[in-house]
Amino acid sequence: MNNRNQQHKIDAVIPCHSKDRDTVELCIKGCRKNIIGLRNIYLITNDVNMRPPGVTTLDENKLFGNEVTKDKIETRWKNKCPENADRAGWLFQQFLKLGSCYTINDLTENYIILDSDVTFLKKVHFFEGDKILISPSNEYHKPYFDFYERLFDKPADREWPFVSHHIPVRKTLLKEFIKAIEKRTQKKWYDVILDNIDYKKRGCFSEYETFGHYLKKHHPEKLQIRKLSNIQSFK
């Protein structure tokens, strides 16, 4: 594949718990059918036996080594607010998404991160020239904005929430975001997040919200806001 064609290809990164086996099958099917320019799908999971055909399965416990684990997050949460310690896995999967730019080899420069219960029903593209096509949401959640302000000492622009359960990523910009977090305290980015979340709130951090607002603040010329119609279905 020549470089020109490679620039138009994107990978998809999907964290998935073993309990979400059924929904991730729909997610994968939707990606293959409707993401324009899809190259590879990387499934990050705690179930190494979950190996859908044509998908690269990665063991979530090996990506960070022993630096950050679900158990370590849970222990910290128990010390801060035991009744919310069950949220450790929810937070850990967000770290897996953000760390993908370092932990997954051979990712395309442009790729998409999405939740395992998202299914694309129509043809969709996420990059147009130098533009990243970001979809805002209606899920305004104040603690996410409060976290951003604690992290960067500046309020987020509240014009658009970004919790759309997927986000297109430019690898170089995600690395820049991570380095910006670490520069403030000289700590690893995940330790900085753990130092700044409000453990008393079950919804205390959003990778989509935080990275989306960083892009809007520092790289507005690279973003194009577009609205995607969606349907939410609950069990």
C-alpha positions in Angstrom: 0.0 0.0 0.0 1.5 3.4 -1.0 1.7 6.3 1.4 -1.1 8.2 -0.3 -3.5 5.4 0.2 -2.3 4.8 3.7 -3.2 8.4 4.7 -6.9 7.7 3.9 -7.0 4.5 6.0 -8.0 4.5 9.7 -7.9 2.0 12.4 -10.6 1.5 15.1 -9.8 0.9 18.8 -12.5 -0.7 20.9 -12.1 -1.6 24.7 -14.4 -4.4 25.6 -15.3 -6.3 28.8 -16.1 -10.0 28.5 -19.7 -9.2 29.5 -20.1 -7.1 26.4 -19.4 -9.9 23.9 -22.8 -9.6 22.2 -22.8 -5.8 21.8 -19.2 -5.7 20.6 -20.2 -8.1 17.7 -22.7 -5.5 16.6 -20.1 -2.8 17.0 -17.5 -4.6 14.9 -20.1 -5.3 12.2 -21.1 -1.7 12.1 -17.5 -0.6 11.8 -16.7 -2.9 8.9 -19.9 -2.0 7.0 -20.0 1.8 7.6 -16.6 3.3 8.5 -15.2 4.7 5.3 -11.5 3.8 5.0 -11.4 1.3 7.8 -8.1 -0.7 7.9 -7.8 -2.7 11.2 -9.9 -3.2 14.3 -8.1 -3.5 17.6 -10.1 -5.1 20.4 -8.7 -4.4 23.9 -10.2 -6.9 26.4 -9.9 -8.7 29.6 -11.0 -11.9 27.8 -8.1 -13.3 25.7 -10.5 -15.9 24.3 -12.6 -13.2 22.7 -11.2 -13.4 19.2 -13.6 -12.2 16.5 -12.4 -13.2 13.0 -10.3 -10.5 11.3 -9.9 -8.5 14.5 -6.6 -8.0 16.4 -7.3 -8.9 20.1 -5.1 -7.3 22.7 -4.8 -8.3 26.4 -5.6 -5.2 28.5 -3.4 -6.5 31.3 -0.3 -6.4 29.1 -0.6 -2.9 27.6 0.6 -0.9 30.6 2.5 -3.7 32.3 2.4 -3.1 36.0 2.5 0.7 35.8 -1.3 1.1 36.0 -3.8 -1.7 36.5 -7.5 -2.0 37.3 -6.5 -3.4 40.8 -4.3 -0.4 41.6 -7.1 2.0 40.6 -9.6 0.0 42.7 -7.3 0.1 45.8 -6.9 3.8 45.4 -10.7 4.3 45.1 -11.3 2.2 48.2 -9.0 4.4 50.2 -10.8 7.6 48.9 -14.4 6.5 48.6 -15.1 2.7 49.1 -18.7 2.8 47.9 -17.6 3.9 44.4 -14.7 1.5 44.0 -16.6 -0.6 41.5 -15.9 2.3 39.0 -12.3 1.3 38.7 -12.9 -0.8 35.6 -14.8 2.1 34.0 -11.9 4.4 34.6 -9.2 1.8 33.5 -10.9 1.4 30.1 -10.6 5.1 29.6 -6.9 4.9 30.3 -6.6 2.1 27.7 -8.2 4.4 25.1 -6.0 7.4 25.9 -2.8 5.3 26.1 -3.5 3.6 22.7 -1.3 6.1 20.9 1.7 4.6 22.8 0.7 1.0 23.6 -0.6 -0.2 20.2 2.0 -0.7 17.5 1.4 0.2 13.9 -1.7 2.3 14.5 -2.6 4.6 11.6 -1.9 8.3 12.3 -5.6 9.0 12.2 -7.8 6.5 14.0 -11.1 6.3 15.9 -11.7 5.2 19.5 -15.2 4.0 20.4 -17.2 2.2 23.1 -18.1 -1.4 22.5 -21.8 -0.6 22.5 -21.7 1.9 19.6 -23.0 0.6 16.3 -22.7 2.8 13.2 -25.8 2.3 11.0 -24.8 4.5 8.1 -21.7 5.3 6.1 -19.5 7.7 8.0 -16.1 9.3 7.7 -14.1 11.0 10.4 -11.4 12.9 8.7 -11.5 15.4 5.8 -8.2 16.7 4.6 -6.5 18.1 7.7 -9.8 18.4 9.6 -10.9 16.1 12.4 -14.7 15.7 12.3 -15.9 15.8 15.9 -19.5 15.1 16.9 -20.8 17.0 19.9 -23.4 15.5 22.2 -26.2 16.6 24.5 -24.8 14.8 27.6 -23.7 17.8 29.6 -22.2 16.5 32.9 -20.7 19.2 35.1 -18.0 17.1 36.9 -16.3 16.5 33.6 -15.9 20.2 33.0 -14.8 20.7 36.6 -12.1 18.1 36.1 -10.8 19.8 33.0 -10.5 23.1 34.9 -8.6 21.4 37.8 -6.3 19.7 35.2 -5.4 22.8 33.2 -6.3 25.7 35.5 -8.6 27.0 32.8 -12.3 26.4 32.3 -13.5 24.4 29.3 -15.6 26.1 26.6 -19.0 24.8 27.4 -20.4 25.4 24.0 -20.1 21.7 23.1 -20.0 18.6 25.2 -18.0 15.8 23.5 -19.3 12.6 25.2 -20.5 11.0 22.0 -19.1 7.6 23.0 -16.6 7.8 20.1 -13.9 10.2 19.1 -11.6 10.4 16.1 -7.9 10.8 17.1 -4.8 12.1 15.4 -2.0 10.2 17.1 0.4 13.2 17.2 -2.2 15.4 18.9 -3.2 12.7 21.5 0.5 12.4 22.4 0.7 16.2 22.7 -2.3 16.1 25.0 -0.7 13.5 27.2 2.6 15.4 27.3 0.7 18.6 28.3 -0.8 16.8 31.2 2.6 15.4 32.4 4.4 18.7 31.9 2.4 20.4 34.6 3.4 18.0 37.4 6.3 15.9 36.1 4.1 12.8 36.8 2.8 10.2 34.4 -0.5 11.3 32.9 -2.6 8.6 34.5 -1.3 9.5 37.9 -2.2 13.1 37.3 -5.7 12.1 36.4 -5.9 9.9 39.5 -4.7 12.9 41.6 -7.4 15.2 40.2 -10.6 13.1 39.9 -13.4 13.5 42.5 -13.7 10.0 43.9 -17.1 10.8 45.5 -18.6 11.2 42.1 -19.3 8.1 40.1 -19.0 10.0 36.9 -15.8 12.0 37.6 -13.8 11.9 34.4 -14.4 11.5 30.6 -11.6 10.8 28.2 -13.8 12.1 25.3 -14.7 15.3 27.1 -11.2 16.1 28.3 -9.4 15.4 25.0 -12.2 17.0 22.9 -11.9 20.3 24.9 -8.2 20.2 24.7 -8.4 20.0 20.9 -11.0 22.8 20.8 -8.8 25.0 23.0 -5.4 24.4 21.3 -6.2 23.3 17.8 -9.6 24.8 16.7 -8.3 25.1 13.1 -8.0 21.3 12.9 -11.6 20.6 14.1 -14.8 20.6 12.2 -17.9 20.2 14.4 -20.6 18.1 12.8 -23.7 16.6 14.3 -24.4 12.9 13.9 -27.9 11.6 14.5 -28.0 8.8 17.1 -30.4 6.5 18.8 -29.8 5.3 22.4 -31.2 2.0 23.4 -31.1 0.7 27.0 -31.5 -2.7 28.4 
